[in-house]
């Protein structure tokens, strides 16, 4: 009679179907002004202590020679104070050109840059817009991470931002 020793080795890998998705929609409203400039926009996630957990997007004038567009990033005051001054630009997957008026979407997955491995907790999605010869606006959407049900959240800006929605899909 033979005796067999059976060894099972379990390798734990992230399961793609279980990755949580963040779908963020940012509306930039058309403005009827004499001198229109596309806004600089930053989107990030802060923890309960207002510490930046992830920079999601920074839209600025990336076409200017010698990285000249970065000098106006400090006009995104909250983002600049919390994270921007210590973030070398451009950041792959985060930095991008300014956007025209209209609806713009970011689709992010947990475990992937720029979202990374966000630990469970209470957070806020923060979206800030600033425009040359224009105004500045900051919107905040609180959310829990991870979530059980599909959770759509939204807030509407007054001037520089329109409707901002956050759809968390477990």
Helices and strands as residue ranges (DSSP letters): G 16-18, E 21-28, E 40-47, E 52-60, G 65-75, H 77-82, G 84-86, E 95-97, E 102-109, E 121-130, E 136-145, E 151-156, E 163-169
